[in-house]
Amino acid sequence: MPWRLPAQRRVWSLATSVLLALCLLPTLPGATSAGAVAVTPQPSTLARLVETVPHPLVPFAPITAPATGGSALTPDERAALDERIAALGEGVELGVAVQDLRTGTTYSHNAGERLPSASVAKLTVLAMLHLRAAEEGRGLTSVELAQAEVMIRYSDNDVTDGLYARMGFTDGFVRHAQALGFTGTEPHPKGSWGSTMTTPADQIRLLRALYTDEGPLTDDARAHIRGLMESVAPEQAWGVSAAASAGDLVGLKNGWTPRESNGGLWNINSVGYVVGQDREYLIAVMSDRHTDYVTGTALVEELVAEVVRTLEAPAPHEEATFAGAPPH
C-alpha cells in the first residue's frame, strides 16, 4: 500500500492556515495574509535568503525505459481502473496522468481536460524564468533565486506576480510553452497566472522537462527547480506524496483555491514525482468543483493512491508463483 502523510500533516483547518501565514510574515519577504501589511522584498534580504538556503544538485536514478514503452495493464485492468477513478471523482471535474519511467507504463483519465492551474502554474513560471534568463545569456540572479524559493516552497502569490512579469507575461508564456512542448495550455489573456488553463498531459510534459534531459532546460536549471519541489513547506506536501513509501524522494507543487466564477467551489491540483528503490513516477492530478479544501485534497490523494496501487499490483502469474503454483 502506498505510504501516506500522517493526517495531521495532510489536513489543515482554515484557522491553522491563517496562523501559519501570520507566523511566516516576519521571515518571508512578500508573504501576506488578511489584515497584515505587505512586506516589500528587498534585494539585500533576498540575497541573504539565498545564502542561507542552498540548492544542491540532486542525483536521480537513471531512466531505464522509454516514455512510450509498453503497458503493464491489460485493457480490462485499464477499464476497471477508469471506472474506479470515475466513481471516486463523481461530481468533480478531474484529469489524471501518470507515467512509470521504470516500465514505460502510462495511465491517463481525462488527461487532455483543460482545468485552471491555480498555484501549480508557479512551476511553469519558474521553468520559463530559467528559459528567459538563458535567452539573455545568464543564470538567475541572487534576487530571482530567492524569490523563486519563496514562490515554490511557500507558494507566495505576490512574488509570483513579479516573476511572471519578468519572464515576459503572456507573450513570454506563449513562446516558452512551445519550447516545453505544451499542446493544451493557455495563459490568461489578462495576465492572471493562476487562471492559466492547462492539462494533466501538459503537466507531465513539464515534469519530463524537469526530470529528464530531453527538454530545453539546462542541468543546473532542472536541479534548482527540483531542489525546491523537494523542500516545499510541510503543510503543502500533500497530493503526489500519497504515492510514496517511507524513504522515497518526493518533489511536487500543489495548487488550491476557491473560485468565485465557480460559485466558490475549490480548484485543487497536485503535480510532481516520486522516486524510490521500487518506483519512479511522474504524476499530475488536476481537479475542480470541490466543495471544500479538506475533502478536495483528500480526494486528490485517493486518486493518486488508487492509480499507483493498481500499477504496483502483482500480475496474476506472479501471485501464483508466490503461492507455490507453477508459472504460466
BELTA-V397999 format. One line per field, one symbol per residue. ss: DSSP state (A for helix, B for strand, O for the rest). phi: phi as a letter, one per 20 degrees, with the letter a starting at -180 (. if undefined). A space follows every 10 residues. Layout:
BEGIN
ss->???
phi->???
END
This chain:
BEGIN
ss->OOOOOOAAAA OOOAAAAAAA AAAAAOOOOO OOOOOOOOOO OOAAAAAAAA AAOOOOOOOO OOOOOOOOOO OOOOAAAAAA AAAAAAAAOO OOBBBBBBBB OOOOOBBBBO OOOOBBOAAA AAAAAAAAAA AAAAAOOOOO OAAAAAAAAA AAAOOOAAAA AAAAAAOOAA AAAAAAAAAA OOOOOBOOOO OOAAAOBBOA AAAAAAAAAA AOOOOOOOAA AAAAAAAAAO OOOAAAOOOA AAAOOOOOBB BBBBBBBBBA AAOOBBBBBB BBBBBBOOBB BBBBBBBBBB OOAAAAAAAA AAAAAAAAAA AAOOOAAAAA AAOOOOOO
phi->.ffcfggfee ddfgffffff ffffgfddfn fcbgndefde fdgfffffff fecfcffdfc fffdbffeff dedfgfffff fgffffffeg ncebbcbcce fednfccbcl fefecfelfg ffffgfffff fffffembef ffffffffff fefdlfefff gfffffeolf fffffffffe nfccdcfffd neffegebcg fffffffffe eddeeeefgf ffffffgffe cfggfdedng ffeedgnfec cbbdcbafdf fdmnfedccb crcccbfdbb ddccccbbme fbfffffffg fffgffffgf fefffgffff ffeoefff
END
